[in-house]
């Protein structure tokens, strides 16, 4: 089972329309897009890591039932924090060599990540009519543009003997191969396509996958309220960049990925545990891009990365090096007994 909870960038932890809630007994006042955490059997809401199994509530607005994850098992819980990354568009450039009249020059575009029986290779060829590389490069650019379409999403640019090929589908990755009398040619520049992580389209796609995992199919607008949490409201997050740590983006959604197993204690027939995924997505900045999202620091504190039991365990005392310090009488008495 997969669940997606999207936290609104302007909503603080435990937020209501006019303040915050303080107990885990009634979440009907929890603001839309606000999130709250509570320990099972507890009387207060969490602001730091849980010490026993806990639940999660995502507000759906005043006087509406919140979407509740009733139990997260801390003994099996692992958390992976995913930062947003800017995507990249596939581009490749090469220089047309000196041509020979009557010879065939071919490029082959190979699509990556296809499914079985999906076509993945497309080619463009020209037959040289001159020995001028710039002229034949122009013919190659024209041939590529003439083939541009849904199955061949490329446009060509460049000048003189240079041919630059750009994919029109952002994030789609390809390889370029040279065939016939272009065999042996190499690219002068190559940028592989890479899908963005944590932008609006990524979160919309994740929401659709989680809805499908719950069995929500063929939904129309009239029946959307039957399923809590669907359809998801996804904020615009602005233009992605590479200004963050490790070239991550300072704009976009940070995702807390929770993986845990829930036991079947009520009426169970077996001891099988059901593994669950809960994705909690929150923008790094507010809707206007000004400051960090309201609940971001709280989520970082409540959901530390790694194996939860290890990440929240008390730090062990530093061992003292042998020979350092002083030997106390109490310790000495245990080391030597004349009897």
C-alpha positions in Angstrom: 0.0 0.0 0.0 1.3 3.4 -0.9 0.0 6.7 0.4 0.9 10.3 -0.5 0.4 13.2 1.9 1.0 16.7 0.5 1.7 19.4 3.1 0.8 23.0 2.1 3.8 25.3 2.2 1.9 28.0 4.2 0.5 25.6 6.9 2.5 25.2 10.2 2.5 22.0 12.1 -0.9 21.2 13.7 -2.4 24.4 12.1 -6.1 25.3 12.1 -7.9 28.2 10.5 -7.1 30.4 13.5 -4.3 28.7 15.4 -3.2 25.2 16.2 -4.6 22.1 17.8 -2.9 20.7 20.9 -4.4 17.2 21.4 -4.8 14.1 19.2 -8.5 13.6 20.0 -10.2 15.6 17.2 -8.6 16.5 13.9 -11.8 18.0 12.3 -10.4 21.5 12.8 -7.0 20.7 11.2 -6.5 23.1 8.3 -6.4 21.8 4.7 -2.9 20.8 3.9 -1.7 20.9 7.6 -0.1 17.9 9.1 0.1 16.5 12.7 1.8 13.6 14.4 0.7 11.8 17.5 1.8 8.8 19.6 -0.7 6.0 20.1 -2.3 6.5 23.5 -0.6 9.9 23.9 -2.3 13.0 25.0 -0.2 15.6 23.1 1.0 16.1 19.6 4.6 15.4 18.5 7.2 18.0 17.9 10.1 15.6 17.9 10.8 11.9 17.1 8.3 9.4 18.5 9.3 7.0 21.3 6.6 4.5 20.4 4.3 3.7 17.5 2.7 6.9 16.1 0.0 8.1 13.7 -0.2 10.9 11.1 -3.1 13.2 10.2 -3.4 15.4 7.2 -6.1 18.1 7.4 -8.8 18.3 4.7 -10.3 21.6 6.0 -12.6 22.7 8.8 -15.3 20.2 9.8 -14.0 17.6 7.3 -12.5 14.3 8.5 -8.7 14.3 8.2 -6.8 11.7 6.3 -5.2 9.6 9.0 -2.4 7.0 8.9 -3.5 5.2 12.1 -0.2 3.5 13.0 3.4 3.7 12.0 5.5 0.9 13.5 8.8 2.4 14.7 10.5 -1.0 15.1 10.4 -1.5 11.3 10.4 2.1 10.2 13.0 3.4 7.7 12.9 6.9 6.4 14.6 8.2 3.2 14.6 11.9 2.6 14.5 12.9 -1.1 15.7 16.4 -2.2 14.4 17.9 -5.4 16.7 17.9 -8.5 16.4 19.8 -11.7 15.9 17.7 -14.8 17.9 17.9 -18.0 17.1 17.8 -21.7 18.9 15.5 -24.1 21.1 17.3 -26.6 24.0 16.0 -28.8 26.3 17.7 -31.2 28.7 16.4 -33.8 30.7 17.7 -36.7 30.0 16.4 -40.2 33.2 15.1 -41.7 34.3 15.7 -45.3 31.9 13.8 -47.4 32.1 11.6 -50.4 29.6 12.0 -53.2 27.2 9.1 -53.3 28.0 7.8 -49.8 25.3 7.3 -47.2 25.6 9.1 -43.8 23.3 7.9 -41.0 22.6 8.7 -37.4 20.6 6.3 -35.2 18.7 7.5 -32.1 18.3 4.9 -29.4 15.6 5.5 -26.7 16.4 4.4 -23.2 14.0 2.8 -20.7 11.5 1.3 -23.1 9.2 -1.5 -22.2 9.1 -4.9 -24.1 7.9 -4.5 -27.7 8.2 -0.7 -27.7 10.2 0.6 -30.6 13.4 2.2 -29.4 15.5 2.9 -32.5 15.0 5.6 -35.1 17.4 6.6 -37.9 18.0 9.5 -40.3 20.1 9.2 -43.4 21.3 11.4 -46.2 23.2 10.6 -49.4 26.0 13.1 -50.0 25.7 15.1 -53.2 28.8 17.2 -52.6 32.2 17.0 -50.8 31.4 20.0 -48.6 30.8 19.1 -45.0 28.8 22.3 -44.3 26.5 21.7 -47.1 25.8 18.1 -46.1 25.4 19.1 -42.4 22.7 21.4 -43.6 21.0 18.5 -45.4 21.2 16.4 -42.3 19.6 19.1 -40.2 16.8 19.5 -42.7 16.3 15.7 -42.8 16.0 15.6 -38.9 13.5 18.4 -38.9 11.5 16.8 -41.6 11.1 13.7 -39.5 10.1 15.5 -36.3 7.0 14.1 -34.8 5.5 12.2 -31.8 7.7 9.2 -32.3 10.8 11.2 -33.3 10.8 14.1 -30.9 13.9 15.9 -32.2 14.8 19.2 -33.7 18.1 20.1 -35.3 20.1 23.3 -35.1 23.7 24.4 -35.7 25.7 26.2 -38.3 28.5 25.4 -40.8 29.4 21.6 -40.4 27.9 21.3 -36.8 24.7 19.4 -36.2 23.0 19.7 -32.8 20.1 17.5 -32.0 17.7 18.4 -29.1 14.9 16.2 -27.7 11.6 18.0 -27.3 10.5 15.8 -24.4 12.2 17.1 -21.2 13.7 14.3 -19.2 13.6 11.7 -21.9 17.0 10.0 -22.3 18.5 8.8 -25.6 21.8 7.6 -27.1 23.1 8.7 -30.5 25.0 6.2 -32.7 26.7 6.8 -36.1 26.2 4.4 -38.9 27.2 3.8 -42.6 29.8 6.3 -43.6 29.4 8.3 -40.4 30.7 5.3 -38.4 33.6 6.3 -36.2 32.3 9.9 -35.7 32.0 11.0 -32.1 29.9 13.7 -30.4 31.5 17.0 -29.6 29.1 17.5 -26.7 26.4 15.3 -25.1 23.9 16.0 -22.4 21.8 13.1 -21.2 18.1 13.6 -20.5 17.2 13.3 -16.8 13.7 13.6 -15.3 13.3 16.2 -12.6 12.7 15.0 -9.1 10.4 16.9 -6.8 8.8 19.3 -9.3 5.1 19.7 -9.7 4.8 17.1 -12.5 6.8 14.6 -10.3 4.3 15.0 -7.4 1.3 14.8 -9.7 2.6 11.5 -11.1 3.4 10.2 -7.7 -0.2 11.1 -6.6 -1.6 9.1 -9.5 0.5 6.1 -8.7 -0.6 6.1 -5.1 -4.2 6.5 -6.1 -3.9 3.5 -8.5 -2.2 1.5 -5.8 -5.3 2.0 -3.6 -7.5 0.8 -6.5 -8.9 4.2 -7.5 -9.7 3.9 -11.2 -12.0 5.6 -13.6 -12.9 8.4 -11.3 -15.1 11.3 -12.3 -15.3 14.7 -10.7 -18.7 14.0 -9.2 -17.5 11.1 -7.1 -14.1 12.5 -6.0 -15.2 13.0 -2.4 -15.7 9.3 -1.9 -12.0 8.8 -1.7 -10.2 10.9 1.0 -7.0 12.5 -0.3 -8.0 12.3 -4.0 -7.5 14.3 -6.2 -4.4 15.8 -4.6 -3.8 19.6 -4.6 -0.3 20.2 -5.8 1.2 23.7 -5.5 3.3 25.4 -8.1 6.9 25.5 -6.9 8.7 27.8 -9.4 11.8 27.2 -11.5 14.1 24.4 -10.4 17.8 25.2 -10.0 21.1 23.5 -9.0 21.9 25.9 -6.1 21.4 23.3 -3.3 23.7 20.7 -1.7 25.1 18.3 -4.3 23.5 20.3 -7.1 20.0 19.7 -5.6 17.4 22.4 -6.1 16.5 24.9 -3.5 13.0 25.1 -5.1 10.7 22.1 -5.3 9.3 19.4 -3.0 11.2 17.6 -0.4 9.8 14.1 0.1 9.9 12.0 3.3 9.6 8.4 2.3 8.4 6.1 5.2 8.7 2.4 4.8 7.3 0.2 7.7 5.4 -3.0 8.4 2.1 -2.9 10.2 1.0 -6.0 12.2 -2.4 -7.5 12.1 -3.3 -7.8 15.8 -7.1 -7.6 15.5 -8.7 -10.8 14.1 -5.6 -11.9 12.4 -5.3 -15.4 11.0 -1.5 -15.2 10.3 1.4 -13.4 11.7 2.1 -11.8 8.3 2.9 -8.1 8.4 1.8 -5.7 5.7 4.6 -3.4 4.4 3.5 0.1 3.8 4.9 3.2 2.0 3.9 6.7 3.1 5.3 9.6 1.1 5.1 13.0 2.7 5.8 15.8 0.3 6.4 19.5 1.3 7.7 22.4 -0.7 11.1 23.7 0.4 9.8 27.3 0.0 6.4 28.9 0.4 4.2 29.5 -2.5 5.7 33.0 -3.2 9.3 31.5 -3.0 10.2 33.8 -0.1 11.0 31.6 2.9 11.1 28.0 3.9 7.8 26.1 4.1 6.1 26.6 7.5 6.2 22.9 8.7 9.5 22.0 7.1 11.8 22.3 10.2 9.2 20.3 12.2 9.2 17.5 9.7 13.0 17.3 9.7 12.9 16.9 13.5 10.1 14.4 13.6 11.2 12.2 10.7 15.0 11.8 10.8 16.6 10.0 7.9 17.7 6.4 8.3 16.6 3.4 10.4 14.3 5.2 12.8 15.3 3.2 15.9 19.0 3.9 15.2 18.5 7.6 14.3 16.6 8.3 17.5 18.6 6.1 19.9 20.5 7.8 22.7 24.1 8.5 21.9 26.4 6.1 23.6 29.0 7.5 26.0 32.4 7.9 24.6 34.7 5.1 25.7 37.7 6.1 27.8 41.1 5.1 26.4 42.9 2.5 28.4 45.4 4.0 30.9 43.6 7.4 31.1 41.8 8.8 34.1 42.1 7.6 37.7 41.4 4.2 39.3 38.8 4.6 42.1 38.8 2.5 45.3 35.5 0.9 44.4 36.9 -0.3 41.1 40.2 -1.4 42.7 38.4 -3.5 45.3 36.7 -5.5 42.5 40.1 -6.2 40.8 42.0 -7.6 43.8 40.7 -10.0 46.5 43.4 -11.3 48.8 41.2 -14.3 49.8 
